[in-house]
C-alpha cells in the first residue's frame, strides 16, 4: 500500500539542493510545541540566492526547493511539533 510523503521540515539555502549550501538561521523561539527560526539576507549581495527547501518523508530524504525573489530580505519559518501520521504544520513569512 502506497502512502504519500509527509512534510518533515523546511529551511533556507543559498542554492539548489545539489549545492548543499544550507543557510543558518537565528532561533527566535523553541518550546515543546513550536520552533521558530529567522533567516536574514543581504539585498546588496549579488547574486542574492535565496531558496526555500522543503523536506519530505520520515527522515526528510526528499527535498523540493524553490528559488525566491532576489529582493527577499528575510524569512521566518515556524514549525509545529510533529504529530504522528500527519504532515508537519509549517508557516513561512518572507519580506
KOLPA-114988 format. One record per residue (C-alpha): residue in one letter; chain; x, z, y. Coordinates in Angstrom, 2 decimals, always signed. Layout:
@residuo:A cadena:A c1:X c3:Z c2:Y
...
***
This chain:
@residuo:X cadena:A c1:+0.00 c3:+0.00 c2:+0.00
@residuo:X cadena:A c1:+1.41 c3:-1.00 c2:+3.36
@residuo:X cadena:A c1:+1.45 c3:+1.34 c2:+6.31
@residuo:X cadena:A c1:+2.21 c3:+0.39 c2:+9.91
@residuo:X cadena:A c1:+5.37 c3:+1.68 c2:+11.54
@residuo:X cadena:A c1:+4.55 c3:+4.54 c2:+13.86
@residuo:X cadena:A c1:+6.20 c3:+5.13 c2:+17.23
@residuo:X cadena:A c1:+9.12 c3:+7.53 c2:+16.78
@residuo:X cadena:A c1:+10.79 c3:+7.79 c2:+20.21
@residuo:X cadena:A c1:+11.69 c3:+5.98 c2:+23.44
@residuo:X cadena:A c1:+14.75 c3:+5.81 c2:+25.63
@residuo:X cadena:A c1:+16.67 c3:+3.60 c2:+28.03
@residuo:X cadena:A c1:+19.69 c3:+1.37 c2:+27.58
@residuo:X cadena:A c1:+21.98 c3:-0.87 c2:+29.63
@residuo:X cadena:A c1:+21.35 c3:-3.92 c2:+27.50
@residuo:X cadena:A c1:+19.58 c3:-5.26 c2:+24.42
@residuo:X cadena:A c1:+19.80 c3:-3.26 c2:+21.17
@residuo:X cadena:A c1:+22.78 c3:-5.31 c2:+19.98
@residuo:X cadena:A c1:+24.82 c3:-3.95 c2:+22.93
@residuo:X cadena:A c1:+24.36 c3:-0.34 c2:+21.75
@residuo:X cadena:A c1:+24.60 c3:+0.92 c2:+25.35
@residuo:X cadena:A c1:+22.16 c3:+3.82 c2:+25.37
@residuo:X cadena:A c1:+21.79 c3:+5.49 c2:+28.77
@residuo:X cadena:A c1:+21.94 c3:+9.25 c2:+29.03
@residuo:X cadena:A c1:+19.13 c3:+10.87 c2:+30.94
@residuo:X cadena:A c1:+18.63 c3:+14.20 c2:+32.63
@residuo:X cadena:A c1:+16.38 c3:+16.54 c2:+30.71
@residuo:X cadena:A c1:+13.62 c3:+17.79 c2:+33.00
@residuo:X cadena:A c1:+11.59 c3:+19.81 c2:+30.53
@residuo:X cadena:A c1:+11.82 c3:+20.89 c2:+26.90
@residuo:X cadena:A c1:+9.45 c3:+23.15 c2:+25.06
@residuo:X cadena:A c1:+7.73 c3:+23.06 c2:+21.69
@residuo:X cadena:A c1:+5.05 c3:+20.67 c2:+22.98
@residuo:X cadena:A c1:+6.96 c3:+18.13 c2:+25.09
@residuo:X cadena:A c1:+10.36 c3:+16.74 c2:+26.10
@residuo:X cadena:A c1:+10.63 c3:+15.00 c2:+29.48
@residuo:X cadena:A c1:+13.76 c3:+13.04 c2:+30.48
@residuo:X cadena:A c1:+14.58 c3:+11.25 c2:+33.75
@residuo:X cadena:A c1:+16.81 c3:+8.18 c2:+33.97
@residuo:X cadena:A c1:+18.24 c3:+7.01 c2:+37.31
@residuo:X cadena:A c1:+19.56 c3:+3.52 c2:+38.05
@residuo:X cadena:A c1:+21.77 c3:+2.31 c2:+40.88
@residuo:X cadena:A c1:+19.89 c3:-0.55 c2:+42.58
@residuo:X cadena:A c1:+23.14 c3:-1.77 c2:+44.19
@residuo:X cadena:A c1:+24.83 c3:-2.22 c2:+40.82
@residuo:X cadena:A c1:+24.65 c3:-5.87 c2:+39.79
@residuo:X cadena:A c1:+23.54 c3:-6.81 c2:+37.33
@residuo:X cadena:A c1:+21.28 c3:-3.77 c2:+37.03
@residuo:X cadena:A c1:+20.42 c3:-3.93 c2:+33.34
@residuo:X cadena:A c1:+17.54 c3:-1.58 c2:+32.62
@residuo:X cadena:A c1:+16.00 c3:-1.77 c2:+29.17
@residuo:X cadena:A c1:+13.24 c3:+0.31 c2:+27.58
@residuo:X cadena:A c1:+13.90 c3:+0.95 c2:+23.89
@residuo:X cadena:A c1:+11.00 c3:+1.96 c2:+21.62
@residuo:X cadena:A c1:+11.94 c3:+3.15 c2:+18.15
@residuo:X cadena:A c1:+9.53 c3:+2.87 c2:+15.24
@residuo:X cadena:A c1:+9.47 c3:+4.16 c2:+11.68
@residuo:X cadena:A c1:+10.22 c3:+7.53 c2:+10.13
@residuo:X cadena:A c1:+13.83 c3:+7.59 c2:+11.36
@residuo:X cadena:A c1:+13.48 c3:+5.30 c2:+14.37
@residuo:X cadena:A c1:+15.22 c3:+2.50 c2:+12.49
@residuo:X cadena:A c1:+13.21 c3:-0.37 c2:+14.02
@residuo:X cadena:A c1:+13.90 c3:-0.92 c2:+17.73
@residuo:X cadena:A c1:+11.84 c3:-3.06 c2:+20.08
@residuo:X cadena:A c1:+13.35 c3:-3.40 c2:+23.55
@residuo:X cadena:A c1:+12.19 c3:-4.90 c2:+26.81
@residuo:X cadena:A c1:+14.18 c3:-5.58 c2:+29.91
@residuo:X cadena:A c1:+12.63 c3:-4.02 c2:+33.02
@residuo:X cadena:A c1:+12.68 c3:-5.40 c2:+36.54
@residuo:X cadena:A c1:+16.10 c3:-5.18 c2:+38.23
@residuo:X cadena:A c1:+14.51 c3:-3.28 c2:+41.13
@residuo:X cadena:A c1:+13.70 c3:-0.33 c2:+38.86
@residuo:X cadena:A c1:+15.29 c3:+2.78 c2:+40.41
@residuo:X cadena:A c1:+14.22 c3:+5.48 c2:+37.98
@residuo:X cadena:A c1:+12.11 c3:+6.12 c2:+34.90
@residuo:X cadena:A c1:+10.78 c3:+9.29 c2:+33.36
@residuo:X cadena:A c1:+9.92 c3:+9.37 c2:+29.66
@residuo:X cadena:A c1:+7.79 c3:+12.21 c2:+28.34
@residuo:X cadena:A c1:+7.43 c3:+12.58 c2:+24.57
@residuo:X cadena:A c1:+4.93 c3:+14.93 c2:+22.95
@residuo:X cadena:A c1:+5.94 c3:+16.74 c2:+19.79
@residuo:X cadena:A c1:+5.28 c3:+14.62 c2:+16.71
@residuo:X cadena:A c1:+2.06 c3:+15.13 c2:+14.78
@residuo:X cadena:A c1:+2.42 c3:+14.25 c2:+11.07
@residuo:X cadena:A c1:+0.71 c3:+10.97 c2:+10.21
@residuo:X cadena:A c1:+0.11 c3:+9.92 c2:+13.82
@residuo:X cadena:A c1:+2.05 c3:+7.79 c2:+16.30
@residuo:X cadena:A c1:+4.01 c3:+9.92 c2:+18.74
@residuo:X cadena:A c1:+2.46 c3:+10.12 c2:+22.21
@residuo:X cadena:A c1:+4.94 c3:+8.87 c2:+24.80
@residuo:X cadena:A c1:+4.37 c3:+8.39 c2:+28.53
@residuo:X cadena:A c1:+6.73 c3:+6.37 c2:+30.73
@residuo:X cadena:A c1:+6.66 c3:+6.07 c2:+34.52
@residuo:X cadena:A c1:+9.05 c3:+3.87 c2:+36.49
@residuo:X cadena:A c1:+9.51 c3:+3.02 c2:+40.13
***
